[in-house]
Amino acid sequence: MGGRGFATRAIHQSDLSGTADGTPVVTPLFQTANWAFSTSEAYAGVIGEDEPGYVYTRLGNPTTATFERVLADLEGAEAALCLASGMAAVHLVAIGVCGAGDRIVSGGAVYGGSRSLFANILPRLGIAAEFVDASSPESVRRAMADRTKLLYVETISNPLMGVPDLPRLAEIAHEHGALLVVDNTFATPYYCRPLEWGADLVLHSATKYLGGHADLIAGVVAGSAERIAAFRKMTEDVGGIAAPLTAWLLLRGVKTLALRMERHTANAARVAEFLEGHRAVARVFFPWLPSHPDHEVARRLLTGPGGMIAFEVKGGVEGGQRLQDALQLCVRAASLGECHTLITHPASTTHRQLNREQREAVGITDGLIRLSVGLEDVEDIIADLAQALDTANDER
């Protein structure tokens, strides 16, 4: 498939048609836990990895392997590993790279679950973490002390839509013998491929845009064949792999990823412009707006801004609550990257693990709202936000 475009590869990479007459067009779902063998010798050969094949789905499954191959291709990686959730991917990378006495330097404004893992769980294993402003390469450089093994950032940060300078961060990480790991969930490989900018590993909460329909939970990590093979070996003992049905749904999702991202982005750009001009909105965070502090970096590294917006409602927590309660179309729900427009309050949901002081230190105020712009008609999204903002403003 070399030389073909992103959408073509996303659609055709998993096809079996053309390999033989009568083969299925869509990758079959191998909904099985194990495989049978005709002899003990054959069984031993496959489980010992001397012969190709499958033994037990925790060790590998052809449906899952097909998705991993497709995702690796789309990210420009040698290999990928599909896991049970995005947090399973973050956890596996952390413990796969770091051991007792090692350190992680992480962007401060990252997903709350990732930050909580680094700050509250990994220290029990002797792994320390320091949080910095990922948009400041010098702040990152100062934090890279001895035994820092992993520099962790998000392509577009959750929830403030910050865009770190990946090439600069890759240089800093490699100068200190560390790996740069990038969570690419918000951008997706359609808008950014961090490995091309020097990252060593890229991961996703595949629950979001890769799946795209809010009907699965999964994660994925991609990188060199050697590193992914080491992670895969770890999963034999720690588990956390994705189910075959989940991988099958992901294969369905990535076929429309390019199309969906274009619609998400077009809608989000219109919504961001509307919000920036509304009297009840104090500030809007969207990488394509010139007012965004990382606008120049975003334009350089991304081919599109994605479908996520954050905005500060006047009136603080109460203003945000009034806005959400007045909505009639936008859905008050967790997660992101699906067909519906979803609205959430980070301080009480995605970043609830952080106390108020920690949230405010990274710019997550009590009045901040995160909007995952969906695939509805954009005029309907804007009309719903307009009436809700007007209602919230009038009640002040």
C-alpha positions as CSV (number, residue, x, y, z in Angstrom):
1,M,0.0,0.0,0.0
2,G,3.1,2.2,-0.1
3,G,2.4,5.7,-1.5
4,R,-1.3,5.6,-1.1
5,G,-3.2,8.2,0.9
6,F,-4.2,8.0,4.6
7,A,-7.9,7.3,4.0
8,T,-7.2,4.6,1.4
9,R,-4.8,2.9,3.7
10,A,-7.2,3.1,6.6
11,I,-9.9,1.5,4.5
12,H,-7.9,-1.1,2.6
13,Q,-5.1,-2.2,4.9
14,S,-7.4,-4.6,6.8
15,D,-9.0,-6.1,3.7
16,L,-8.6,-9.7,2.8
17,S,-10.2,-9.4,-0.6
18,G,-7.9,-10.1,-3.4
19,T,-5.9,-12.7,-1.6
20,A,-8.1,-15.5,-2.9
21,D,-11.5,-16.0,-4.4
22,G,-14.3,-15.9,-2.0
23,T,-12.4,-14.3,0.9
24,P,-14.3,-11.8,3.1
25,V,-14.0,-8.1,2.4
26,V,-14.2,-7.2,6.1
27,T,-11.8,-8.7,8.6
28,P,-13.5,-11.6,10.4
29,L,-14.1,-11.5,14.2
30,F,-12.2,-14.3,15.9
31,Q,-14.3,-14.3,19.0
32,T,-12.4,-17.2,20.7
33,A,-10.3,-17.6,23.7
34,N,-8.1,-20.4,22.4
35,W,-7.1,-22.5,19.4
36,A,-6.9,-26.3,19.1
37,F,-4.0,-28.4,17.8
38,S,-3.7,-31.8,16.2
39,T,-0.6,-32.8,18.1
40,S,1.2,-31.8,21.2
41,E,4.3,-31.1,19.1
42,A,2.3,-28.6,17.0
43,Y,0.9,-27.0,20.1
44,A,4.4,-26.7,21.7
45,G,5.8,-25.2,18.5
46,V,3.3,-22.3,18.4
47,I,3.2,-21.5,22.1
48,G,7.0,-21.6,22.1
49,E,7.0,-19.1,19.2
50,D,9.0,-21.5,17.0
51,E,6.1,-21.6,14.6
52,P,3.6,-19.0,13.5
53,G,0.0,-19.2,14.8
54,Y,-2.3,-18.5,17.8
55,V,-2.8,-20.3,21.0
56,Y,-4.7,-18.1,23.5
57,T,-6.2,-14.6,22.9
58,R,-4.2,-13.0,25.7
59,L,-1.1,-13.9,23.8
60,G,-2.5,-12.8,20.4
61,N,-5.5,-12.9,18.2
62,P,-5.7,-12.4,14.4
63,T,-8.5,-9.7,14.6
64,T,-6.5,-7.7,17.1
65,A,-3.3,-8.2,15.1
66,T,-5.0,-6.8,12.0
67,F,-6.0,-3.6,13.9
68,E,-2.5,-3.3,15.3
69,R,-1.0,-3.5,11.8
70,V,-3.4,-0.9,10.5
71,L,-2.7,1.5,13.4
72,A,1.1,1.1,13.1
73,D,0.9,2.0,9.4
74,L,-1.2,5.1,10.0
75,E,1.2,6.3,12.8
76,G,4.2,5.5,10.7
77,A,5.4,3.0,13.3
78,E,7.0,-0.4,12.9
79,A,4.5,-2.1,15.3
80,A,1.6,-1.5,17.6
81,L,-0.1,-3.2,20.6
82,C,-3.8,-2.9,21.3
83,L,-4.8,-2.8,25.0
84,A,-7.9,-2.7,27.2
85,S,-8.0,1.0,27.7
86,G,-6.1,4.2,27.2
87,M,-4.9,4.1,30.8
88,A,-3.8,0.5,30.3
89,A,-1.5,1.9,27.5
90,V,-0.2,4.7,29.7
91,H,0.5,2.2,32.6
92,L,2.2,-0.4,30.4
93,V,4.5,2.2,28.9
94,A,5.4,3.7,32.3
95,I,6.2,0.3,33.9
96,G,7.8,-1.0,30.7
97,V,10.3,1.9,30.5
98,C,10.8,2.8,34.2
99,G,11.8,0.9,37.3
100,A,12.4,1.7,40.9
101,G,14.6,4.8,41.3
102,D,13.7,6.1,37.8
103,R,11.8,9.4,37.1
104,I,9.1,10.6,34.7
105,V,8.8,14.2,33.6
106,S,5.3,14.9,32.4
107,G,3.4,17.9,31.1
108,G,1.3,19.3,33.9
109,A,-1.9,19.8,32.0
110,V,-2.5,16.2,30.8
111,Y,-5.4,14.0,31.3
112,G,-6.2,13.6,35.0
113,G,-6.0,9.8,35.0
114,S,-2.5,9.9,33.5
115,R,-1.4,12.5,36.0
116,S,-2.9,10.6,38.9
117,L,-1.1,7.4,37.8
118,F,2.2,9.2,37.7
119,A,1.7,11.1,41.0
120,N,-0.2,8.6,43.2
121,I,0.4,5.0,41.9
122,L,3.8,4.8,40.4
123,P,5.6,6.3,43.5
124,R,4.5,3.1,45.3
125,L,6.8,1.3,42.8
126,G,9.7,3.7,43.5
127,I,9.1,5.7,40.3
128,A,9.0,9.5,40.8
129,A,7.3,12.1,38.7
130,E,7.7,15.8,38.1
131,F,5.1,18.0,36.3
132,V,6.1,20.9,34.1
133,D,4.8,23.3,31.5
134,A,5.2,21.2,28.4
135,S,4.9,24.3,26.2
136,S,8.2,25.7,27.8
137,P,11.2,23.6,26.5
138,E,13.4,25.3,29.0
139,S,11.1,24.2,31.9
140,V,11.3,20.7,30.6
141,R,15.1,20.8,30.3
142,R,15.5,22.0,33.9
143,A,13.4,19.1,35.1
144,M,15.4,16.4,33.3
145,A,17.4,15.2,36.2
146,D,19.4,12.0,36.5
147,R,17.5,8.7,36.0
148,T,14.7,10.5,34.0
149,K,13.7,7.7,31.7
150,L,10.5,9.1,30.2
151,L,9.2,12.5,29.0
152,Y,5.4,12.3,28.6
153,V,3.3,14.9,26.8
154,E,0.1,15.1,24.8
155,T,0.0,16.3,21.2
156,I,-3.0,18.5,22.1
157,S,-3.3,18.7,25.8
158,N,-6.3,17.8,27.8
159,P,-8.1,20.1,28.5
160,L,-6.4,23.4,27.6
161,M,-5.5,22.4,24.0
162,G,-1.8,23.2,24.5
163,V,0.5,22.1,21.7
164,P,4.1,21.3,22.8
165,D,7.0,21.7,20.4
166,L,7.6,18.0,19.8
167,P,10.9,18.3,17.9
168,R,12.5,20.4,20.7
169,L,11.2,18.1,23.4
170,A,12.6,15.1,21.5
171,E,16.0,16.7,21.4
172,I,15.9,17.4,25.1
173,A,14.7,13.9,26.0
174,H,17.3,12.2,23.9
175,E,20.1,14.5,25.3
176,H,19.3,13.1,28.7
177,G,18.9,9.4,27.6
178,A,15.1,9.5,28.0
179,L,12.2,8.5,25.7
180,L,9.7,10.9,24.4
181,V,6.2,9.4,24.7
182,V,3.3,11.3,23.2
183,D,-0.4,10.8,23.8
184,N,-1.9,11.5,20.3
185,T,-5.6,11.0,21.2
186,F,-6.8,14.5,20.4
187,A,-4.9,14.9,17.2
188,T,-5.1,11.3,15.9
189,P,-2.6,10.2,13.2
190,Y,-4.7,12.0,10.6
191,Y,-3.5,15.4,11.9
192,C,-0.2,14.5,13.6
193,R,2.3,11.6,13.6
194,P,4.5,12.3,16.6
195,L,7.1,9.6,15.6
196,E,7.9,11.8,12.5
197,W,8.7,14.7,14.9
198,G,11.1,12.6,17.0
199,A,8.9,10.8,19.5
200,D,9.9,7.3,20.5
201,L,6.4,6.0,21.4
202,V,2.9,7.2,20.6
203,L,-0.2,6.1,22.4
204,H,-4.0,6.7,22.2
205,S,-7.1,6.2,24.1
206,A,-8.6,4.4,21.2
207,T,-12.0,4.8,22.9
208,K,-12.1,8.3,21.4
209,Y,-11.6,9.2,17.7
210,L,-10.2,5.9,16.6
211,G,-13.3,4.1,17.6
212,G,-15.4,7.1,17.0
213,H,-18.8,5.8,18.1
214,A,-18.7,5.6,21.9
215,D,-19.3,1.9,21.9
216,L,-15.8,0.5,23.0
217,I,-13.0,1.0,25.5
218,A,-9.5,0.5,24.3
219,G,-5.9,1.8,24.1
220,V,-3.0,1.4,21.8
221,V,0.7,2.1,21.8
222,A,2.9,2.2,18.7
223,G,6.7,2.4,18.1
224,S,9.6,0.4,17.1
225,A,9.2,-3.4,16.6
226,E,11.7,-4.0,19.4
227,R,9.9,-1.9,22.0
228,I,6.5,-3.1,21.1
229,A,7.7,-6.7,21.3
230,A,9.0,-6.1,24.8
231,F,5.6,-4.6,25.9
232,R,3.7,-7.5,24.3
233,K,5.9,-9.9,26.3
234,M,4.9,-8.0,29.5
235,T,1.2,-8.3,28.7
236,E,1.6,-12.1,28.9
237,D,2.1,-11.6,32.6
238,V,0.3,-8.4,33.5
239,G,-2.7,-8.8,31.1
240,G,-4.6,-5.7,30.0
241,I,-5.0,-6.7,26.3
242,A,-8.0,-5.7,24.2
243,A,-10.8,-8.2,23.5
244,P,-11.2,-9.3,19.8
245,L,-14.6,-7.7,19.5
246,T,-13.1,-4.4,20.5
247,A,-10.4,-4.7,17.9
248,W,-13.0,-5.5,15.3
249,L,-15.0,-2.4,16.2
250,L,-11.8,-0.4,16.0
251,L,-11.1,-1.7,12.5
252,R,-14.6,-0.4,11.6
253,G,-13.9,2.9,13.2
254,V,-10.6,3.7,11.5
255,K,-12.1,3.2,8.1
256,T,-14.0,6.5,8.5
257,L,-11.4,8.3,10.7
258,A,-10.3,10.7,8.0
259,L,-13.9,11.6,7.0
260,R,-14.9,12.1,10.6
261,M,-11.9,14.2,11.6
262,E,-12.6,16.6,8.7
263,R,-16.2,17.1,9.9
264,H,-15.2,17.3,13.6
265,T,-12.6,20.0,12.7
266,A,-14.8,22.0,10.4
267,N,-17.6,22.1,13.0
268,A,-15.1,22.9,15.8
269,A,-13.6,25.8,13.9
270,R,-17.1,27.4,13.4
271,V,-18.0,26.8,17.0
272,A,-14.7,28.3,18.3
273,E,-15.2,31.5,16.3
274,F,-18.8,31.7,17.7
275,L,-17.6,31.2,21.3
276,E,-14.8,33.7,21.0
277,G,-17.3,36.4,20.0
278,H,-19.9,35.7,22.7
279,R,-20.3,38.1,25.6
280,A,-20.7,35.3,28.2
281,V,-17.4,33.7,27.2
282,A,-14.2,35.0,28.8
283,R,-11.7,33.0,26.8
284,V,-11.5,30.2,24.2
285,F,-8.8,27.6,23.8
286,F,-8.6,26.2,20.2
287,P,-5.2,25.7,18.5
288,W,-6.3,27.3,15.2
289,L,-7.3,30.6,16.8
290,P,-4.6,33.2,16.6
291,S,-5.4,34.0,20.3
292,H,-4.2,30.5,21.4
293,P,-0.7,30.8,23.0
294,D,0.6,27.8,21.0
295,H,-1.0,28.8,17.7
296,E,2.4,29.1,15.9
297,V,3.6,25.7,17.1
298,A,0.2,24.1,16.2
299,R,0.3,25.4,12.7
300,R,3.8,24.0,12.3
301,L,3.2,20.5,13.7
302,L,-0.4,19.8,13.0
303,T,-2.2,19.5,9.7
304,G,-5.5,20.2,11.5
305,P,-6.6,21.3,15.0
306,G,-9.0,18.5,15.8
307,G,-12.5,18.7,17.2
308,M,-11.8,19.7,20.9
309,I,-12.4,23.2,22.4
310,A,-12.1,24.5,25.9
311,F,-13.6,27.8,27.0
312,E,-14.0,29.8,30.2
313,V,-17.5,30.8,31.0
314,K,-18.0,34.1,32.9
315,G,-19.5,33.5,36.3
316,G,-17.2,30.6,37.3
317,V,-18.6,27.3,38.5
318,E,-22.2,28.7,38.7
319,G,-21.9,30.1,35.2
320,G,-20.7,26.8,33.9
321,Q,-23.5,24.9,35.6
322,R,-26.1,27.3,34.3
323,L,-24.8,26.8,30.8
324,Q,-24.8,23.0,31.0
325,D,-28.2,22.8,32.5
326,A,-29.7,25.0,29.7
327,L,-28.4,22.8,26.9
328,Q,-30.9,20.9,24.8
329,L,-28.8,19.3,22.1
330,C,-25.2,19.0,23.4
331,V,-24.8,16.0,25.7
332,R,-23.5,16.3,29.3
333,A,-21.3,13.3,29.4
334,A,-17.7,12.1,29.9
335,S,-15.3,11.1,27.1
336,L,-14.9,12.7,23.7
337,G,-14.3,12.0,20.0
338,E,-17.6,10.5,19.1
339,C,-20.6,11.5,16.9
340,H,-22.4,13.5,19.6
341,T,-21.3,16.9,20.8
342,L,-20.2,16.3,24.4
343,I,-19.7,18.9,27.1
344,T,-18.0,18.4,30.4
345,H,-16.6,20.3,33.4
346,P,-13.0,19.2,33.8
347,A,-12.6,20.2,37.5
348,S,-15.3,17.8,38.5
349,T,-14.9,15.1,35.9
350,T,-11.8,14.5,33.8
351,H,-9.4,16.2,36.3
352,R,-11.3,15.4,39.5
353,Q,-8.2,13.6,40.8
354,L,-6.4,16.9,41.1
355,N,-7.1,19.3,44.0
356,R,-8.0,22.9,43.3
357,E,-4.5,24.1,43.8
358,Q,-3.1,21.6,41.4
359,R,-5.7,22.4,38.8
360,E,-5.2,26.1,39.0
361,A,-1.4,25.7,38.8
362,V,-1.9,24.3,35.3
363,G,-4.7,26.7,34.3
364,I,-7.7,24.5,34.9
365,T,-10.1,26.9,36.6
366,D,-13.4,26.1,38.1
367,G,-15.2,27.8,35.3
368,L,-13.5,25.9,32.5
369,I,-15.7,23.9,30.1
370,R,-14.4,21.3,27.6
371,L,-16.4,20.7,24.4
372,S,-16.0,17.7,22.1
373,V,-17.6,19.0,18.9
374,G,-19.5,16.2,17.2
375,L,-20.8,15.5,13.7
376,E,-24.2,17.2,13.9
377,D,-25.1,20.1,11.7
378,V,-23.0,22.9,13.0
379,E,-25.8,25.4,12.9
380,D,-27.7,23.2,15.4
381,I,-24.6,23.0,17.7
382,I,-24.1,26.8,17.6
383,A,-27.8,27.5,18.1
384,D,-27.9,25.3,21.2
385,L,-24.8,26.9,22.7
386,A,-26.1,30.3,21.9
387,Q,-29.4,29.8,23.7
388,A,-27.7,28.2,26.7
389,L,-25.1,30.9,27.0
390,D,-27.8,33.6,26.7
391,T,-29.8,31.8,29.4
392,A,-26.8,31.5,31.7
393,N,-25.8,35.1,31.2
394,D,-29.3,36.4,31.8
395,E,-29.6,34.5,35.1
396,R,-26.5,36.2,36.5
